Each structure stands twice: as structure tokens, then as C-alpha cells.
């Protein structure tokens, strides 16, 4: 897959980017370290394996990680919460909220409001941004290899983000999200929410809302980015 990032009349530089699921304890540690580094530096947020306090700006680490690698160096990662998602913990999202959207979409007999996961903690390392890596990471993170693992039972996805973020990725990647409800204000969000760009919890129904090119992408996987410098 080639992504032409800047003007055609500039010199092309190819970048090989590999995506894989973190398997070993060391790979998980590298992903957690990168997330901690970026979130603390940019937002003053720290992480814990067991403690969660949105007013003290303490987040829980995700349970699973997708790695973006260049020459075996971690340059980007995305986390997946397998349970205890942020919309549930502080977004006040209930099973009834999810069930309502499933009924509206006509898939209440296929999915359960009890089976939800959350893609979150999306980061790209300093020096590697604005090259198309983040957008590609977001698309690949919606692969069923990552979100469902090897299970037969499909899971729903929820997320918390500013409306502008949802719109950006929906427009560029074709991944749809369904508004559930606004997210209450907490100190942990102080640097990235505003009155003109509200924060919402949203639902993604995988086989309806995720384009096949992302949902059916197999992992591990390698892409070639063309960056015109």
C-alpha cells in the first residue's frame, strides 16, 4: 500500500512499516513505556496496572497492544481494553445505551452489550509524526485479528474522543462511529477538550462500521509508506 503524503514533485523516500501484536512481556513493556512517555509529556497523565483516578490524572494500562515498527524499532502503538473500558468507567455508558444502538442497527441478535472492548492510547513517537504512520495504525488497529483475537464471538468497540477526532478518522479511513452520549468533564481531559469540540463516547459495530480492507487485514503485516521529502 502506498500513501503519497506530500507533493508529487518532491523526492520520494520509502518507509517500510510493520504492524504486529505485542506478544512477549518485553514487547508489552515497550508499548506501555511509549504510551507513558507521550501521555505524561503532552498531558501530564500517568498510568497504573490497577489504580484509576480521572481527577488525579491516573489511567489504567490497556490489556493488549498493536505495535508499529520501523527497522524493528517501536515508533507507534495502540492499546485495547478487553474489559473495564473508559466509556463504562467514567463515560457513564450503560448496557442499555449499547442495546438501544444495537436494536436501531438491527443487530441485537448478533452482538451483546456485554461484549465490548475499547481501542485507546493511540500514540506515535516524537520524530515520526506527520508521515502517515498514525492514520495507518488506526486503520490496522480495527483488524479482527487484533480486536477479536482468535475468538469466534465478535466484540463491539467503544471509544471516547473529541468529535473532531472521530470525524477525522471516519472521513479519512471510512470507519464509522455511532454517538452514545457526551463524556462528563474530568481533570484528566483538561488539555484536549473544549466547549467547541466536545468529547463523546461512541460505538463501532465491526462488520457494519469497519471497511473490509481494515477489518479483514491479517497480522502481522507490512506496508510501504512513500514520504516525499
Biotite code that builds the C-alpha atoms (Angstrom):
import biotite.structure as struc

atoms = struc.array([
    struc.Atom([0.000, 0.000, 0.000], chain_id="A", res_id=1, res_name="UNK", atom_name="CA", element="C"),
    struc.Atom([1.434, 3.384, -0.990], chain_id="A", res_id=2, res_name="UNK", atom_name="CA", element="C"),
    struc.Atom([0.411, 6.589, 0.705], chain_id="A", res_id=3, res_name="UNK", atom_name="CA", element="C"),
    struc.Atom([1.613, 9.685, -1.167], chain_id="A", res_id=4, res_name="UNK", atom_name="CA", element="C"),
    struc.Atom([1.907, 12.202, 1.601], chain_id="A", res_id=5, res_name="UNK", atom_name="CA", element="C"),
    struc.Atom([3.209, 15.431, 0.071], chain_id="A", res_id=6, res_name="UNK", atom_name="CA", element="C"),
    struc.Atom([3.525, 16.973, -3.388], chain_id="A", res_id=7, res_name="UNK", atom_name="CA", element="C"),
    struc.Atom([4.461, 14.807, -6.354], chain_id="A", res_id=8, res_name="UNK", atom_name="CA", element="C"),
    struc.Atom([7.399, 16.975, -7.423], chain_id="A", res_id=9, res_name="UNK", atom_name="CA", element="C"),
    struc.Atom([9.469, 16.184, -4.326], chain_id="A", res_id=10, res_name="UNK", atom_name="CA", element="C"),
    struc.Atom([11.936, 13.374, -3.775], chain_id="A", res_id=11, res_name="UNK", atom_name="CA", element="C"),
    struc.Atom([10.267, 10.135, -2.646], chain_id="A", res_id=12, res_name="UNK", atom_name="CA", element="C"),
    struc.Atom([11.558, 8.324, 0.409], chain_id="A", res_id=13, res_name="UNK", atom_name="CA", element="C"),
    struc.Atom([10.223, 4.858, 1.128], chain_id="A", res_id=14, res_name="UNK", atom_name="CA", element="C"),
    struc.Atom([9.494, 3.726, 4.644], chain_id="A", res_id=15, res_name="UNK", atom_name="CA", element="C"),
    struc.Atom([8.764, 0.085, 5.495], chain_id="A", res_id=16, res_name="UNK", atom_name="CA", element="C"),
    struc.Atom([6.363, -0.139, 8.420], chain_id="A", res_id=17, res_name="UNK", atom_name="CA", element="C"),
    struc.Atom([5.499, -3.418, 10.129], chain_id="A", res_id=18, res_name="UNK", atom_name="CA", element="C"),
    struc.Atom([2.468, -3.987, 12.336], chain_id="A", res_id=19, res_name="UNK", atom_name="CA", element="C"),
    struc.Atom([2.329, -6.832, 14.833], chain_id="A", res_id=20, res_name="UNK", atom_name="CA", element="C"),
    struc.Atom([0.585, -7.685, 18.080], chain_id="A", res_id=21, res_name="UNK", atom_name="CA", element="C"),
    struc.Atom([2.771, -7.430, 21.183], chain_id="A", res_id=22, res_name="UNK", atom_name="CA", element="C"),
    struc.Atom([3.251, -10.958, 22.484], chain_id="A", res_id=23, res_name="UNK", atom_name="CA", element="C"),
    struc.Atom([6.153, -11.062, 24.943], chain_id="A", res_id=24, res_name="UNK", atom_name="CA", element="C"),
    struc.Atom([6.375, -9.243, 28.261], chain_id="A", res_id=25, res_name="UNK", atom_name="CA", element="C"),
    struc.Atom([9.195, -7.155, 26.800], chain_id="A", res_id=26, res_name="UNK", atom_name="CA", element="C"),
    struc.Atom([7.091, -6.070, 23.804], chain_id="A", res_id=27, res_name="UNK", atom_name="CA", element="C"),
    struc.Atom([4.212, -5.143, 26.114], chain_id="A", res_id=28, res_name="UNK", atom_name="CA", element="C"),
    struc.Atom([6.616, -3.183, 28.318], chain_id="A", res_id=29, res_name="UNK", atom_name="CA", element="C"),
    struc.Atom([7.926, -1.228, 25.308], chain_id="A", res_id=30, res_name="UNK", atom_name="CA", element="C"),
    struc.Atom([4.389, -0.289, 24.294], chain_id="A", res_id=31, res_name="UNK", atom_name="CA", element="C"),
    struc.Atom([3.473, 0.766, 27.825], chain_id="A", res_id=32, res_name="UNK", atom_name="CA", element="C"),
    struc.Atom([6.666, 2.813, 28.099], chain_id="A", res_id=33, res_name="UNK", atom_name="CA", element="C"),
    struc.Atom([5.959, 4.693, 24.868], chain_id="A", res_id=34, res_name="UNK", atom_name="CA", element="C"),
    struc.Atom([2.369, 5.414, 25.908], chain_id="A", res_id=35, res_name="UNK", atom_name="CA", element="C"),
    struc.Atom([3.504, 6.597, 29.343], chain_id="A", res_id=36, res_name="UNK", atom_name="CA", element="C"),
    struc.Atom([6.192, 8.821, 27.829], chain_id="A", res_id=37, res_name="UNK", atom_name="CA", element="C"),
    struc.Atom([3.865, 10.560, 25.362], chain_id="A", res_id=38, res_name="UNK", atom_name="CA", element="C"),
    struc.Atom([0.874, 10.924, 27.695], chain_id="A", res_id=39, res_name="UNK", atom_name="CA", element="C"),
    struc.Atom([2.937, 12.319, 30.563], chain_id="A", res_id=40, res_name="UNK", atom_name="CA", element="C"),
    struc.Atom([4.902, 14.707, 28.366], chain_id="A", res_id=41, res_name="UNK", atom_name="CA", element="C"),
    struc.Atom([1.868, 16.024, 26.485], chain_id="A", res_id=42, res_name="UNK", atom_name="CA", element="C"),
    struc.Atom([-0.946, 15.727, 29.022], chain_id="A", res_id=43, res_name="UNK", atom_name="CA", element="C"),
    struc.Atom([0.535, 15.090, 32.483], chain_id="A", res_id=44, res_name="UNK", atom_name="CA", element="C"),
    struc.Atom([-1.208, 11.706, 32.672], chain_id="A", res_id=45, res_name="UNK", atom_name="CA", element="C"),
    struc.Atom([0.358, 8.747, 34.482], chain_id="A", res_id=46, res_name="UNK", atom_name="CA", element="C"),
    struc.Atom([-0.545, 5.045, 34.281], chain_id="A", res_id=47, res_name="UNK", atom_name="CA", element="C"),
    struc.Atom([-1.166, 2.165, 36.653], chain_id="A", res_id=48, res_name="UNK", atom_name="CA", element="C"),
    struc.Atom([-1.943, -1.531, 36.285], chain_id="A", res_id=49, res_name="UNK", atom_name="CA", element="C"),
    struc.Atom([-4.603, -1.387, 38.983], chain_id="A", res_id=50, res_name="UNK", atom_name="CA", element="C"),
    struc.Atom([-5.420, 2.188, 40.076], chain_id="A", res_id=51, res_name="UNK", atom_name="CA", element="C"),
    struc.Atom([-7.705, 4.544, 38.170], chain_id="A", res_id=52, res_name="UNK", atom_name="CA", element="C"),
    struc.Atom([-8.495, 8.124, 39.169], chain_id="A", res_id=53, res_name="UNK", atom_name="CA", element="C"),
    struc.Atom([-9.537, 10.576, 36.419], chain_id="A", res_id=54, res_name="UNK", atom_name="CA", element="C"),
    struc.Atom([-9.339, 13.570, 38.751], chain_id="A", res_id=55, res_name="UNK", atom_name="CA", element="C"),
    struc.Atom([-5.785, 12.644, 39.790], chain_id="A", res_id=56, res_name="UNK", atom_name="CA", element="C"),
    struc.Atom([-4.960, 12.043, 36.093], chain_id="A", res_id=57, res_name="UNK", atom_name="CA", element="C"),
    struc.Atom([-4.179, 8.353, 36.564], chain_id="A", res_id=58, res_name="UNK", atom_name="CA", element="C"),
    struc.Atom([-5.186, 5.947, 33.781], chain_id="A", res_id=59, res_name="UNK", atom_name="CA", element="C"),
    struc.Atom([-5.219, 2.162, 33.593], chain_id="A", res_id=60, res_name="UNK", atom_name="CA", element="C"),
    struc.Atom([-2.870, 0.484, 31.130], chain_id="A", res_id=61, res_name="UNK", atom_name="CA", element="C"),
    struc.Atom([-4.632, -1.306, 28.259], chain_id="A", res_id=62, res_name="UNK", atom_name="CA", element="C"),
    struc.Atom([-4.583, -5.106, 28.206], chain_id="A", res_id=63, res_name="UNK", atom_name="CA", element="C"),
    struc.Atom([-3.356, -5.663, 24.638], chain_id="A", res_id=64, res_name="UNK", atom_name="CA", element="C"),
    struc.Atom([-1.144, -3.703, 22.212], chain_id="A", res_id=65, res_name="UNK", atom_name="CA", element="C"),
    struc.Atom([-0.576, -3.256, 18.490], chain_id="A", res_id=66, res_name="UNK", atom_name="CA", element="C"),
    struc.Atom([2.989, -2.307, 17.553], chain_id="A", res_id=67, res_name="UNK", atom_name="CA", element="C"),
    struc.Atom([4.129, -0.138, 14.636], chain_id="A", res_id=68, res_name="UNK", atom_name="CA", element="C"),
    struc.Atom([7.783, -0.884, 13.857], chain_id="A", res_id=69, res_name="UNK", atom_name="CA", element="C"),
    struc.Atom([10.415, 0.601, 11.547], chain_id="A", res_id=70, res_name="UNK", atom_name="CA", element="C"),
    struc.Atom([13.638, -1.450, 11.361], chain_id="A", res_id=71, res_name="UNK", atom_name="CA", element="C"),
    struc.Atom([12.429, -3.321, 14.474], chain_id="A", res_id=72, res_name="UNK", atom_name="CA", element="C"),
    struc.Atom([12.152, -0.037, 16.420], chain_id="A", res_id=73, res_name="UNK", atom_name="CA", element="C"),
    struc.Atom([8.820, 0.801, 18.036], chain_id="A", res_id=74, res_name="UNK", atom_name="CA", element="C"),
    struc.Atom([7.547, 4.102, 16.575], chain_id="A", res_id=75, res_name="UNK", atom_name="CA", element="C"),
    struc.Atom([3.812, 3.818, 17.285], chain_id="A", res_id=76, res_name="UNK", atom_name="CA", element="C"),
    struc.Atom([1.365, 1.794, 19.340], chain_id="A", res_id=77, res_name="UNK", atom_name="CA", element="C"),
    struc.Atom([-2.344, 1.393, 20.068], chain_id="A", res_id=78, res_name="UNK", atom_name="CA", element="C"),
    struc.Atom([-3.898, -0.219, 23.141], chain_id="A", res_id=79, res_name="UNK", atom_name="CA", element="C"),
    struc.Atom([-7.005, -2.358, 23.532], chain_id="A", res_id=80, res_name="UNK", atom_name="CA", element="C"),
    struc.Atom([-9.024, -2.660, 26.727], chain_id="A", res_id=81, res_name="UNK", atom_name="CA", element="C"),
    struc.Atom([-10.612, -6.107, 26.918], chain_id="A", res_id=82, res_name="UNK", atom_name="CA", element="C"),
    struc.Atom([-12.908, -5.030, 29.762], chain_id="A", res_id=83, res_name="UNK", atom_name="CA", element="C"),
    struc.Atom([-13.420, -2.086, 32.147], chain_id="A", res_id=84, res_name="UNK", atom_name="CA", element="C"),
    struc.Atom([-13.493, 0.366, 29.248], chain_id="A", res_id=85, res_name="UNK", atom_name="CA", element="C"),
    struc.Atom([-13.271, 4.122, 29.726], chain_id="A", res_id=86, res_name="UNK", atom_name="CA", element="C"),
    struc.Atom([-16.835, 4.762, 28.471], chain_id="A", res_id=87, res_name="UNK", atom_name="CA", element="C"),
    struc.Atom([-18.063, 2.370, 31.156], chain_id="A", res_id=88, res_name="UNK", atom_name="CA", element="C"),
    struc.Atom([-15.767, 3.615, 33.927], chain_id="A", res_id=89, res_name="UNK", atom_name="CA", element="C"),
    struc.Atom([-16.120, 7.371, 33.548], chain_id="A", res_id=90, res_name="UNK", atom_name="CA", element="C"),
    struc.Atom([-18.304, 7.928, 30.488], chain_id="A", res_id=91, res_name="UNK", atom_name="CA", element="C"),
    struc.Atom([-21.409, 6.645, 32.313], chain_id="A", res_id=92, res_name="UNK", atom_name="CA", element="C"),
    struc.Atom([-22.228, 4.343, 29.370], chain_id="A", res_id=93, res_name="UNK", atom_name="CA", element="C"),
    struc.Atom([-24.598, 1.521, 30.352], chain_id="A", res_id=94, res_name="UNK", atom_name="CA", element="C"),
    struc.Atom([-25.624, -1.756, 28.791], chain_id="A", res_id=95, res_name="UNK", atom_name="CA", element="C"),
    struc.Atom([-28.985, -0.188, 27.990], chain_id="A", res_id=96, res_name="UNK", atom_name="CA", element="C"),
    struc.Atom([-27.238, 2.550, 25.983], chain_id="A", res_id=97, res_name="UNK", atom_name="CA", element="C"),
    struc.Atom([-25.447, -0.074, 23.883], chain_id="A", res_id=98, res_name="UNK", atom_name="CA", element="C"),
    struc.Atom([-28.538, -2.261, 23.474], chain_id="A", res_id=99, res_name="UNK", atom_name="CA", element="C"),
    struc.Atom([-30.528, 0.690, 22.121], chain_id="A", res_id=100, res_name="UNK", atom_name="CA", element="C"),
    struc.Atom([-27.993, 1.252, 19.345], chain_id="A", res_id=101, res_name="UNK", atom_name="CA", element="C"),
    struc.Atom([-27.862, -2.466, 18.519], chain_id="A", res_id=102, res_name="UNK", atom_name="CA", element="C"),
    struc.Atom([-31.647, -2.560, 18.138], chain_id="A", res_id=103, res_name="UNK", atom_name="CA", element="C"),
    struc.Atom([-31.564, 0.538, 15.934], chain_id="A", res_id=104, res_name="UNK", atom_name="CA", element="C"),
    struc.Atom([-28.900, -1.094, 13.721], chain_id="A", res_id=105, res_name="UNK", atom_name="CA", element="C"),
    struc.Atom([-30.839, -4.382, 13.531], chain_id="A", res_id=106, res_name="UNK", atom_name="CA", element="C"),
    struc.Atom([-28.018, -6.488, 15.008], chain_id="A", res_id=107, res_name="UNK", atom_name="CA", element="C"),
    struc.Atom([-29.295, -7.137, 18.546], chain_id="A", res_id=108, res_name="UNK", atom_name="CA", element="C"),
    struc.Atom([-29.408, -10.868, 17.762], chain_id="A", res_id=109, res_name="UNK", atom_name="CA", element="C"),
    struc.Atom([-25.721, -10.940, 16.735], chain_id="A", res_id=110, res_name="UNK", atom_name="CA", element="C"),
    struc.Atom([-23.969, -8.722, 19.287], chain_id="A", res_id=111, res_name="UNK", atom_name="CA", element="C"),
    struc.Atom([-24.314, -8.333, 23.037], chain_id="A", res_id=112, res_name="UNK", atom_name="CA", element="C"),
    struc.Atom([-23.926, -5.176, 25.107], chain_id="A", res_id=113, res_name="UNK", atom_name="CA", element="C"),
    struc.Atom([-21.823, -7.310, 27.479], chain_id="A", res_id=114, res_name="UNK", atom_name="CA", element="C"),
    struc.Atom([-19.123, -7.959, 24.875], chain_id="A", res_id=115, res_name="UNK", atom_name="CA", element="C"),
    struc.Atom([-17.395, -4.627, 24.362], chain_id="A", res_id=116, res_name="UNK", atom_name="CA", element="C"),
    struc.Atom([-13.764, -3.611, 24.002], chain_id="A", res_id=117, res_name="UNK", atom_name="CA", element="C"),
    struc.Atom([-12.063, -0.272, 23.579], chain_id="A", res_id=118, res_name="UNK", atom_name="CA", element="C"),
    struc.Atom([-9.315, 0.918, 21.262], chain_id="A", res_id=119, res_name="UNK", atom_name="CA", element="C"),
    struc.Atom([-7.392, 3.594, 23.151], chain_id="A", res_id=120, res_name="UNK", atom_name="CA", element="C"),
    struc.Atom([-3.981, 5.114, 23.964], chain_id="A", res_id=121, res_name="UNK", atom_name="CA", element="C"),
    struc.Atom([-3.037, 5.790, 20.351], chain_id="A", res_id=122, res_name="UNK", atom_name="CA", element="C"),
    struc.Atom([0.481, 7.290, 20.159], chain_id="A", res_id=123, res_name="UNK", atom_name="CA", element="C"),
    struc.Atom([3.216, 7.975, 17.609], chain_id="A", res_id=124, res_name="UNK", atom_name="CA", element="C"),
    struc.Atom([6.748, 8.623, 18.842], chain_id="A", res_id=125, res_name="UNK", atom_name="CA", element="C"),
    struc.Atom([8.268, 12.112, 18.563], chain_id="A", res_id=126, res_name="UNK", atom_name="CA", element="C"),
    struc.Atom([10.096, 12.490, 15.257], chain_id="A", res_id=127, res_name="UNK", atom_name="CA", element="C"),
    struc.Atom([7.791, 10.050, 13.447], chain_id="A", res_id=128, res_name="UNK", atom_name="CA", element="C"),
    struc.Atom([4.624, 12.107, 13.233], chain_id="A", res_id=129, res_name="UNK", atom_name="CA", element="C"),
    struc.Atom([3.143, 13.647, 10.069], chain_id="A", res_id=130, res_name="UNK", atom_name="CA", element="C"),
    struc.Atom([4.309, 10.757, 7.898], chain_id="A", res_id=131, res_name="UNK", atom_name="CA", element="C"),
    struc.Atom([1.043, 8.844, 7.666], chain_id="A", res_id=132, res_name="UNK", atom_name="CA", element="C"),
    struc.Atom([2.004, 6.336, 10.358], chain_id="A", res_id=133, res_name="UNK", atom_name="CA", element="C"),
    struc.Atom([-0.765, 7.291, 12.784], chain_id="A", res_id=134, res_name="UNK", atom_name="CA", element="C"),
    struc.Atom([-3.549, 7.071, 10.233], chain_id="A", res_id=135, res_name="UNK", atom_name="CA", element="C"),
    struc.Atom([-2.361, 3.670, 9.079], chain_id="A", res_id=136, res_name="UNK", atom_name="CA", element="C"),
    struc.Atom([-2.029, 2.474, 12.682], chain_id="A", res_id=137, res_name="UNK", atom_name="CA", element="C"),
    struc.Atom([-5.609, 3.481, 13.384], chain_id="A", res_id=138, res_name="UNK", atom_name="CA", element="C"),
    struc.Atom([-6.871, 1.578, 10.368], chain_id="A", res_id=139, res_name="UNK", atom_name="CA", element="C"),
    struc.Atom([-4.942, -1.611, 11.120], chain_id="A", res_id=140, res_name="UNK", atom_name="CA", element="C"),
    struc.Atom([-5.979, -1.493, 14.798], chain_id="A", res_id=141, res_name="UNK", atom_name="CA", element="C"),
    struc.Atom([-9.521, -2.260, 13.571], chain_id="A", res_id=142, res_name="UNK", atom_name="CA", element="C"),
    struc.Atom([-8.385, -5.641, 12.206], chain_id="A", res_id=143, res_name="UNK", atom_name="CA", element="C"),
    struc.Atom([-10.390, -8.517, 13.621], chain_id="A", res_id=144, res_name="UNK", atom_name="CA", element="C"),
    struc.Atom([-7.057, -10.238, 14.328], chain_id="A", res_id=145, res_name="UNK", atom_name="CA", element="C"),
    struc.Atom([-6.437, -7.533, 16.938], chain_id="A", res_id=146, res_name="UNK", atom_name="CA", element="C"),
    struc.Atom([-9.879, -6.715, 18.303], chain_id="A", res_id=147, res_name="UNK", atom_name="CA", element="C"),
    struc.Atom([-11.360, -10.237, 18.350], chain_id="A", res_id=148, res_name="UNK", atom_name="CA", element="C"),
    struc.Atom([-8.139, -12.257, 18.635], chain_id="A", res_id=149, res_name="UNK", atom_name="CA", element="C"),
    struc.Atom([-8.930, -15.894, 17.726], chain_id="A", res_id=150, res_name="UNK", atom_name="CA", element="C"),
    struc.Atom([-12.372, -15.945, 19.291], chain_id="A", res_id=151, res_name="UNK", atom_name="CA", element="C"),
    struc.Atom([-15.496, -16.922, 17.391], chain_id="A", res_id=152, res_name="UNK", atom_name="CA", element="C"),
    struc.Atom([-17.628, -14.400, 19.286], chain_id="A", res_id=153, res_name="UNK", atom_name="CA", element="C"),
    struc.Atom([-17.410, -10.883, 17.786], chain_id="A", res_id=154, res_name="UNK", atom_name="CA", element="C"),
    struc.Atom([-16.991, -7.966, 20.165], chain_id="A", res_id=155, res_name="UNK", atom_name="CA", element="C"),
    struc.Atom([-18.231, -4.412, 19.858], chain_id="A", res_id=156, res_name="UNK", atom_name="CA", element="C"),
    struc.Atom([-15.866, -1.449, 20.052], chain_id="A", res_id=157, res_name="UNK", atom_name="CA", element="C"),
    struc.Atom([-16.373, 1.688, 22.114], chain_id="A", res_id=158, res_name="UNK", atom_name="CA", element="C"),
    struc.Atom([-14.229, 4.795, 22.303], chain_id="A", res_id=159, res_name="UNK", atom_name="CA", element="C"),
    struc.Atom([-14.024, 8.200, 23.984], chain_id="A", res_id=160, res_name="UNK", atom_name="CA", element="C"),
    struc.Atom([-12.679, 11.128, 21.956], chain_id="A", res_id=161, res_name="UNK", atom_name="CA", element="C"),
    struc.Atom([-13.351, 14.653, 20.757], chain_id="A", res_id=162, res_name="UNK", atom_name="CA", element="C"),
    struc.Atom([-15.816, 14.905, 17.889], chain_id="A", res_id=163, res_name="UNK", atom_name="CA", element="C"),
    struc.Atom([-13.078, 16.283, 15.626], chain_id="A", res_id=164, res_name="UNK", atom_name="CA", element="C"),
    struc.Atom([-11.014, 13.120, 16.155], chain_id="A", res_id=165, res_name="UNK", atom_name="CA", element="C"),
    struc.Atom([-13.920, 10.846, 15.271], chain_id="A", res_id=166, res_name="UNK", atom_name="CA", element="C"),
    struc.Atom([-14.685, 12.942, 12.194], chain_id="A", res_id=167, res_name="UNK", atom_name="CA", element="C"),
    struc.Atom([-11.056, 12.969, 11.040], chain_id="A", res_id=168, res_name="UNK", atom_name="CA", element="C"),
    struc.Atom([-10.624, 9.209, 11.138], chain_id="A", res_id=169, res_name="UNK", atom_name="CA", element="C"),
    struc.Atom([-14.108, 8.493, 9.818], chain_id="A", res_id=170, res_name="UNK", atom_name="CA", element="C"),
    struc.Atom([-13.529, 10.776, 6.834], chain_id="A", res_id=171, res_name="UNK", atom_name="CA", element="C"),
    struc.Atom([-10.025, 9.512, 6.045], chain_id="A", res_id=172, res_name="UNK", atom_name="CA", element="C"),
    struc.Atom([-10.394, 5.799, 6.850], chain_id="A", res_id=173, res_name="UNK", atom_name="CA", element="C"),
    struc.Atom([-14.108, 5.221, 6.331], chain_id="A", res_id=174, res_name="UNK", atom_name="CA", element="C"),
    struc.Atom([-14.563, 3.828, 9.856], chain_id="A", res_id=175, res_name="UNK", atom_name="CA", element="C"),
    struc.Atom([-17.951, 4.861, 11.224], chain_id="A", res_id=176, res_name="UNK", atom_name="CA", element="C"),
    struc.Atom([-18.826, 5.572, 14.852], chain_id="A", res_id=177, res_name="UNK", atom_name="CA", element="C"),
    struc.Atom([-22.246, 5.862, 16.499], chain_id="A", res_id=178, res_name="UNK", atom_name="CA", element="C"),
    struc.Atom([-22.706, 8.537, 19.211], chain_id="A", res_id=179, res_name="UNK", atom_name="CA", element="C"),
    struc.Atom([-23.746, 7.140, 22.583], chain_id="A", res_id=180, res_name="UNK", atom_name="CA", element="C"),
    struc.Atom([-23.590, 10.142, 24.937], chain_id="A", res_id=181, res_name="UNK", atom_name="CA", element="C"),
    struc.Atom([-21.360, 13.074, 25.960], chain_id="A", res_id=182, res_name="UNK", atom_name="CA", element="C"),
    struc.Atom([-18.474, 12.366, 28.346], chain_id="A", res_id=183, res_name="UNK", atom_name="CA", element="C"),
    struc.Atom([-18.659, 14.182, 31.715], chain_id="A", res_id=184, res_name="UNK", atom_name="CA", element="C"),
    struc.Atom([-15.789, 16.550, 32.430], chain_id="A", res_id=185, res_name="UNK", atom_name="CA", element="C"),
    struc.Atom([-12.822, 15.260, 34.434], chain_id="A", res_id=186, res_name="UNK", atom_name="CA", element="C"),
    struc.Atom([-9.460, 16.842, 35.132], chain_id="A", res_id=187, res_name="UNK", atom_name="CA", element="C"),
    struc.Atom([-7.772, 14.115, 33.101], chain_id="A", res_id=188, res_name="UNK", atom_name="CA", element="C"),
    struc.Atom([-9.296, 15.680, 29.963], chain_id="A", res_id=189, res_name="UNK", atom_name="CA", element="C"),
    struc.Atom([-8.349, 19.280, 30.700], chain_id="A", res_id=190, res_name="UNK", atom_name="CA", element="C"),
    struc.Atom([-5.796, 19.691, 27.885], chain_id="A", res_id=191, res_name="UNK", atom_name="CA", element="C"),
    struc.Atom([-7.709, 18.143, 24.998], chain_id="A", res_id=192, res_name="UNK", atom_name="CA", element="C"),
    struc.Atom([-11.375, 19.001, 25.280], chain_id="A", res_id=193, res_name="UNK", atom_name="CA", element="C"),
    struc.Atom([-13.128, 22.315, 24.753], chain_id="A", res_id=194, res_name="UNK", atom_name="CA", element="C"),
    struc.Atom([-16.583, 23.825, 24.532], chain_id="A", res_id=195, res_name="UNK", atom_name="CA", element="C"),
    struc.Atom([-16.408, 23.964, 20.724], chain_id="A", res_id=196, res_name="UNK", atom_name="CA", element="C"),
    struc.Atom([-15.095, 20.390, 20.360], chain_id="A", res_id=197, res_name="UNK", atom_name="CA", element="C"),
    struc.Atom([-16.999, 18.243, 22.819], chain_id="A", res_id=198, res_name="UNK", atom_name="CA", element="C"),
    struc.Atom([-15.960, 14.789, 23.957], chain_id="A", res_id=199, res_name="UNK", atom_name="CA", element="C"),
    struc.Atom([-18.232, 11.819, 23.297], chain_id="A", res_id=200, res_name="UNK", atom_name="CA", element="C"),
    struc.Atom([-18.461, 8.083, 23.841], chain_id="A", res_id=201, res_name="UNK", atom_name="CA", element="C"),
    struc.Atom([-19.191, 6.252, 20.594], chain_id="A", res_id=202, res_name="UNK", atom_name="CA", element="C"),
    struc.Atom([-19.887, 2.721, 19.408], chain_id="A", res_id=203, res_name="UNK", atom_name="CA", element="C"),
    struc.Atom([-18.481, 0.857, 16.406], chain_id="A", res_id=204, res_name="UNK", atom_name="CA", element="C"),
    struc.Atom([-20.263, -2.269, 15.159], chain_id="A", res_id=205, res_name="UNK", atom_name="CA", element="C"),
    struc.Atom([-17.396, -4.099, 13.432], chain_id="A", res_id=206, res_name="UNK", atom_name="CA", element="C"),
    struc.Atom([-18.944, -5.837, 10.426], chain_id="A", res_id=207, res_name="UNK", atom_name="CA", element="C"),
    struc.Atom([-21.109, -2.806, 9.614], chain_id="A", res_id=208, res_name="UNK", atom_name="CA", element="C"),
    struc.Atom([-18.923, 0.156, 10.502], chain_id="A", res_id=209, res_name="UNK", atom_name="CA", element="C"),
    struc.Atom([-15.384, -1.033, 9.631], chain_id="A", res_id=210, res_name="UNK", atom_name="CA", element="C"),
    struc.Atom([-14.426, -1.260, 5.929], chain_id="A", res_id=211, res_name="UNK", atom_name="CA", element="C"),
    struc.Atom([-13.347, -4.749, 4.846], chain_id="A", res_id=212, res_name="UNK", atom_name="CA", element="C"),
    struc.Atom([-9.811, -3.606, 3.959], chain_id="A", res_id=213, res_name="UNK", atom_name="CA", element="C"),
    struc.Atom([-9.211, -2.827, 7.628], chain_id="A", res_id=214, res_name="UNK", atom_name="CA", element="C"),
    struc.Atom([-11.420, -5.438, 9.289], chain_id="A", res_id=215, res_name="UNK", atom_name="CA", element="C"),
    struc.Atom([-10.009, -8.317, 7.222], chain_id="A", res_id=216, res_name="UNK", atom_name="CA", element="C"),
    struc.Atom([-6.362, -7.189, 7.343], chain_id="A", res_id=217, res_name="UNK", atom_name="CA", element="C"),
    struc.Atom([-4.168, -10.002, 8.640], chain_id="A", res_id=218, res_name="UNK", atom_name="CA", element="C"),
    struc.Atom([-1.468, -9.512, 11.265], chain_id="A", res_id=219, res_name="UNK", atom_name="CA", element="C"),
    struc.Atom([1.492, -9.321, 11.264], chain_id="A", res_id=220, res_name="UNK", atom_name="CA", element="C"),
    struc.Atom([1.538, -7.088, 8.189], chain_id="A", res_id=221, res_name="UNK", atom_name="CA", element="C"),
    struc.Atom([3.987, -4.797, 6.421], chain_id="A", res_id=222, res_name="UNK", atom_name="CA", element="C"),
    struc.Atom([3.226, -1.616, 4.497], chain_id="A", res_id=223, res_name="UNK", atom_name="CA", element="C"),
    struc.Atom([5.338, 0.706, 2.432], chain_id="A", res_id=224, res_name="UNK", atom_name="CA", element="C"),
    struc.Atom([4.828, 4.416, 3.013], chain_id="A", res_id=225, res_name="UNK", atom_name="CA", element="C"),
    struc.Atom([6.046, 6.846, 0.362], chain_id="A", res_id=226, res_name="UNK", atom_name="CA", element="C"),
    struc.Atom([7.082, 10.088, 2.009], chain_id="A", res_id=227, res_name="UNK", atom_name="CA", element="C"),
    struc.Atom([8.059, 12.910, -0.370], chain_id="A", res_id=228, res_name="UNK", atom_name="CA", element="C"),
    struc.Atom([10.647, 14.975, 1.499], chain_id="A", res_id=229, res_name="UNK", atom_name="CA", element="C"),
])
